[in-house]
Amino acid sequence: MSLQKTLEALSTDFVRQVIAALRQASLEEIAQATGRVRIAAPAKGRSAGAAPKAKSGRLPRRSLADIDQAMNDIVELLRAHPEGLRAEEIRKSLSLDPRELPRPIQEGLDQKRISKKGEKRATTYFASGAAKKKG
């Protein structure tokens, strides 16, 4: 056998063995071996399929189910506080980003599950059916 054919056979066999090893390895093992790829675990409180926060500072796109869940959480919080809460208090209580709050609140208002009194930062939100504080 010529040298060229021997080298080709050896390299082909080597490539097959490398591919077989890679197929059996987990992504974490490959990442550790190369030192170049990092596999991030899902953020706490987020499902594995949720989009990570974009580098531009924008929030990841939320599904209608995510928005509906946030609205339900807000309604439950407001039911526990019949005196009503301002948006900042809701945000702090539910540990939400300020940019996450307007859409679920608007959905709650549209569906008449939430009512409001006041304007701008003085707006107080109530669960529908909860007693409104005079003032």
C-alpha positions, 0 to 999 in steps of 0.5 A: 500500500502506498504512503498516500493511501495509508495516510488517507485510511488512517485519517478517515478512521480517525475522523470516524472515531472523533465523530463517534466520540462527539455523538456520545458526548453531552453538550456540557462535555463538549463545552468543557473540552473546547472551552469555547461554548457555554451552555447556560441553564434556564433563569430561575423561574423561567421554563427551559423553552423561554427566550433569554433576555436579549443583549440590547436590554429588551425583554424577551417576547412573552407569550399570551399565556405568560401575559395572562399568568401575570394578569392573574397574579396581579388580580390575586394580589389586588384581591389580597389588598382591597384598599388597592395598590399603585403600579410600583407596589404591584411591581415590587410585590411580584418582582416584575421589571417595570416594562413587564407591567403595562400589558398585563394591567391593560389586559386586566382593565380591558377584561374588567378584572381590574379597575383603576382610580386616579391618573398617572403615578397616583393611579390606584388599581383594584380587583374588580368587585373590591371596595374602593377607598374614598379619597 
